[in-house]
Amino acid sequence: KKDIPAVNFLIHEIHCRRNIEICPYCSDSIPKSEMKNHIESEHVQVTCKCRMKIENSLLKDHEESACPLRPVLCQFCDIPLAFNKLQEHESYCGARTEPCRDCGRNVLLRDLKEHPRVCG
């Protein structure tokens, strides 16, 4: 899958056919001697803490960006929560009030960012 000078192509092709395989799962070029290890380490199915089955090589990305149990911070109180609990928590947490430093009115936490435009 790389450009090879025409003068070396035949020797290179013979070498590749003898020593390299294409992974049936990811289409990467893998030395034949490492193919079994590659498949076992990269493509074996593992179970995430959310009970989803996923390839081992994709687990880290899943845990960081797609897992419903990944940790996230509440925008109002900075408490870490599971992503699937965040909306319910922020709905409750954002309904708490805090007095405005400037006008003294109690303002919902979810409205604090917009409040300075209408304050006073």
Backbone as numpy.savetxt, mean C-alpha at the origin, in Angstrom:
# Nx Ny Nz CAx CAy CAz Cx Cy Cz
15.14 -9.93 -22.95 14.32 -8.72 -22.95 15.17 -7.46 -22.95
16.39 -7.58 -23.39 17.28 -6.42 -23.47 17.90 -6.38 -24.86
18.36 -5.20 -25.24 19.05 -5.06 -26.52 20.42 -5.72 -26.42
20.75 -6.51 -27.43 22.02 -7.22 -27.50 22.67 -6.88 -28.84
23.95 -6.57 -28.85 24.61 -6.32 -30.14 24.43 -7.53 -31.06
24.15 -7.29 -32.32 23.88 -8.35 -33.28 25.02 -9.36 -33.33
26.23 -8.90 -33.17 27.39 -9.78 -33.24 27.40 -10.80 -32.10
26.82 -10.45 -30.97 26.78 -11.35 -29.80 25.46 -12.09 -29.65
24.51 -11.83 -30.51 23.15 -12.32 -30.28 23.07 -13.84 -30.21
23.67 -14.55 -31.12 23.56 -16.01 -31.15 24.10 -16.63 -29.86
25.27 -16.20 -29.43 25.87 -16.73 -28.20 24.99 -16.37 -27.00
24.50 -15.14 -26.98 23.64 -14.70 -25.89 22.35 -15.52 -25.85
21.75 -15.74 -26.99 20.50 -16.51 -27.05 20.71 -17.94 -26.55
21.79 -18.55 -26.94 22.10 -19.91 -26.48 22.26 -19.92 -24.96
23.00 -18.94 -24.46 23.20 -18.83 -23.00 21.85 -18.67 -22.28
21.00 -17.78 -22.76 19.72 -17.54 -22.11 18.82 -18.77 -22.13
18.74 -19.43 -23.27 17.89 -20.63 -23.35 18.35 -21.71 -22.39
19.65 -21.77 -22.18 20.20 -22.80 -21.29 20.04 -22.42 -19.82
20.13 -21.12 -19.49 20.23 -20.70 -18.08 19.08 -19.85 -17.54
18.23 -19.32 -18.38 17.21 -18.38 -17.93 15.82 -18.92 -18.25
14.88 -18.67 -17.32 13.47 -19.00 -17.55 12.64 -17.74 -17.35
11.49 -17.72 -17.96 10.54 -16.63 -17.76 9.54 -17.11 -16.71
9.40 -16.32 -15.65 8.46 -16.69 -14.59 7.04 -16.69 -15.15
6.29 -17.77 -14.95 4.92 -17.83 -15.48 3.95 -16.87 -14.78
4.33 -16.35 -13.62 3.45 -15.46 -12.87 3.71 -13.98 -13.16
4.99 -13.59 -13.19 5.31 -12.16 -13.32 6.07 -11.83 -14.60
6.42 -12.83 -15.39 7.14 -12.66 -16.66 8.54 -12.09 -16.50
9.12 -12.14 -15.30 10.50 -11.72 -15.10 11.44 -12.82 -15.60
12.63 -12.41 -16.02 13.66 -13.37 -16.41 14.40 -13.79 -15.14
14.39 -15.10 -14.87 14.95 -15.63 -13.64 15.93 -16.75 -14.00
17.11 -16.79 -13.38 18.00 -17.94 -13.61 17.27 -19.24 -13.23
17.43 -20.26 -14.07 16.74 -21.53 -13.83 17.01 -22.08 -12.43
18.22 -21.90 -11.95 18.57 -22.42 -10.63 17.84 -21.70 -9.50
17.30 -20.51 -9.76 16.62 -19.73 -8.72 15.10 -19.69 -8.89
14.58 -20.34 -9.92 13.15 -20.24 -10.21 12.29 -20.77 -9.07
12.63 -21.94 -8.54 11.82 -22.51 -7.46 11.79 -21.55 -6.27
12.95 -21.03 -5.88 13.02 -20.09 -4.77 12.24 -18.81 -5.08
12.34 -18.31 -6.31 11.61 -17.11 -6.72 10.11 -17.32 -6.56
9.60 -18.42 -7.05 8.15 -18.69 -6.97 7.72 -18.84 -5.51
8.52 -19.55 -4.71 8.16 -19.75 -3.30 8.23 -18.45 -2.50
9.15 -17.56 -2.82 9.27 -16.34 -2.03 8.40 -15.20 -2.54
8.17 -15.12 -3.84 7.44 -14.00 -4.41 5.96 -14.31 -4.72
5.66 -15.52 -5.11 4.32 -15.80 -5.62 3.49 -16.75 -4.76
4.05 -17.20 -3.66 3.27 -18.04 -2.76 2.12 -17.21 -2.17
0.98 -17.83 -1.99 -0.18 -17.14 -1.42 -0.05 -17.08 0.10
-0.21 -15.90 0.66 -0.20 -15.72 2.11 -1.53 -15.06 2.49
-1.85 -15.12 3.76 -3.10 -14.54 4.24 -2.78 -13.30 5.06
-3.36 -12.18 4.67 -3.20 -10.93 5.40 -4.03 -11.00 6.69
-3.75 -10.09 7.61 -4.51 -10.04 8.86 -5.98 -9.77 8.62
-6.32 -9.23 7.42 -7.73 -9.00 7.08 -8.36 -10.23 6.45
-7.61 -11.32 6.41 -8.04 -12.63 5.89 -8.08 -12.70 4.36
-7.53 -11.71 3.69 -7.45 -11.76 2.24 -6.22 -12.55 1.83
-6.37 -13.45 0.85 -5.24 -14.20 0.32 -4.62 -13.38 -0.79
-3.27 -13.28 -0.74 -2.56 -12.41 -1.67 -1.15 -12.97 -1.87
-0.56 -12.67 -3.03 0.82 -13.10 -3.27 1.75 -12.40 -2.27
2.74 -13.12 -1.81 3.68 -12.58 -0.83 4.33 -11.29 -1.31
4.65 -11.20 -2.59 5.32 -10.01 -3.12 4.41 -8.78 -3.12
3.10 -8.98 -3.04 2.14 -7.87 -3.05 1.64 -7.51 -1.66
2.02 -8.30 -0.67 1.49 -8.11 0.69 1.84 -6.75 1.28
3.08 -6.31 1.14 3.49 -5.03 1.74 2.67 -3.88 1.18
2.51 -3.82 -0.14 1.71 -2.75 -0.75 0.26 -2.83 -0.28
-0.28 -4.04 -0.20 -1.66 -4.22 0.28 -1.80 -3.69 1.71
-0.86 -4.06 2.58 -0.94 -3.64 3.98 -0.81 -2.13 4.12
-0.08 -1.48 3.23 0.13 -0.04 3.33 -0.97 0.79 2.68
-1.64 0.25 1.65 -2.57 1.12 0.92 -3.97 0.56 0.70
-4.18 -0.74 0.85 -5.49 -1.28 0.52 -6.15 -2.07 1.65
-5.39 -2.51 2.61 -5.94 -3.35 3.67 -6.94 -2.57 4.52
-8.13 -3.11 4.74 -9.10 -2.40 5.58 -8.67 -2.31 7.04
-7.66 -3.08 7.43 -7.17 -3.05 8.81 -5.88 -2.25 8.95
-5.44 -1.57 7.87 -4.20 -0.79 7.96 -4.40 0.36 8.96
-3.35 0.71 9.70 -3.49 1.79 10.68 -3.49 3.16 10.01
-4.40 4.00 10.44 -4.48 5.39 9.99 -4.75 6.27 11.21
-4.45 7.56 11.07 -4.65 8.49 12.19 -5.92 9.29 11.99
-6.67 9.47 13.06 -7.83 10.35 13.05 -7.34 11.78 12.82
-7.98 12.50 11.91 -7.55 13.87 11.62 -7.84 14.83 12.76
-8.70 14.45 13.69 -9.07 15.34 14.78 -8.31 15.09 16.08
-8.01 13.81 16.36 -7.37 13.52 17.65 -6.05 12.75 17.50
-5.65 12.41 16.28 -4.40 11.70 16.00 -4.29 10.33 16.67
-5.41 9.73 17.03 -5.41 8.37 17.56 -5.31 7.40 16.38
-4.41 6.40 16.45 -4.34 5.41 15.37 -5.54 4.46 15.43
-6.13 4.22 14.26 -7.30 3.34 14.14 -7.14 2.47 12.91
-7.93 1.39 12.84 -7.99 0.60 11.61 -8.79 1.41 10.59
-8.35 1.37 9.33 -8.98 2.16 8.27 -10.49 1.94 8.22
-10.94 0.69 8.40 -12.38 0.42 8.30 -13.19 0.98 9.47
-12.53 1.50 10.50 -13.21 2.13 11.64 -13.11 3.66 11.59
-12.32 4.19 10.67 -12.01 5.62 10.64 -13.23 6.49 10.40
-14.05 6.18 9.41 -15.18 7.05 9.08 -16.14 7.18 10.26
-16.47 6.07 10.88 -17.37 6.11 12.04 -16.75 6.93 13.18
-15.46 6.70 13.44 -14.79 7.43 14.52 -14.73 8.93 14.22
-14.33 9.31 13.00 -14.21 10.73 12.67 -15.56 11.43 12.66
-16.62 10.71 12.33 -17.94 11.30 12.40 -18.27 11.70 13.84
-17.94 10.82 14.76 -18.17 11.09 16.18 -17.18 12.12 16.70
-15.90 11.92 16.39 -14.83 12.76 16.93 -14.93 14.19 16.41
-15.29 14.34 15.14 -15.40 15.67 14.54 -16.59 16.46 15.06
-17.51 15.78 15.74 -18.69 16.46 16.29 -18.41 17.07 17.66
-17.22 16.82 18.20 -16.84 17.47 19.45 -16.58 18.94 19.17
-16.66 19.76 20.22 -16.44 21.20 20.03 -15.23 21.67 20.80
-14.72 22.80 20.34 -13.59 23.45 20.99 -13.84 24.96 20.89
-13.54 25.71 21.94 -13.76 27.16 21.84 -12.75 27.82 20.90
-13.24 28.75 20.10 -12.38 29.51 19.19 -11.54 30.49 20.02
-10.27 30.59 19.71 -9.37 31.51 20.44 -9.76 32.96 20.23
-10.31 33.25 19.05 -10.59 34.64 18.71 -11.98 35.10 19.15
-13.03 34.33 18.82 -14.39 34.79 19.11 -15.01 34.12 20.33
-14.40 33.04 20.81 -14.90 32.37 22.00 -16.06 31.41 21.75
-16.60 31.38 20.52 -17.70 30.46 20.23 -17.20 29.02 20.20
-18.08 28.08 20.59 -17.76 26.67 20.48 -17.92 26.26 19.02
-16.88 25.65 18.46 -16.87 25.27 17.05 -16.63 23.77 16.95
-17.39 23.11 16.07 -17.17 21.68 15.83 -15.75 21.48 15.31
-15.09 20.42 15.77 -13.73 20.15 15.31 -13.68 20.02 13.78
-14.71 19.42 13.19 -14.71 19.26 11.74 -14.82 20.59 11.00
-15.26 21.65 11.71 -15.39 22.97 11.09 -14.27 23.93 11.45
-13.32 23.49 12.26 -12.26 24.40 12.72 -11.42 24.98 11.58
-11.17 24.22 10.53 -10.34 24.73 9.43 -11.06 25.84 8.67
-12.38 25.76 8.56 -13.16 26.76 7.82 -13.57 27.93 8.71
-13.55 27.74 10.02 -14.06 28.76 10.94 -13.37 30.13 10.82
-12.04 30.19 10.64 -11.42 31.53 10.55 -12.02 32.42 9.47
-12.56 31.84 8.39 -13.17 32.66 7.34 -14.45 33.35 7.81
-15.16 32.72 8.76 -16.42 33.29 9.23 -16.35 33.81 10.66
-15.19 33.72 11.27 -15.00 34.09 12.67 -15.25 35.59 12.86
-15.98 35.92 13.89 -16.18 37.31 14.27 -17.18 37.98 13.36
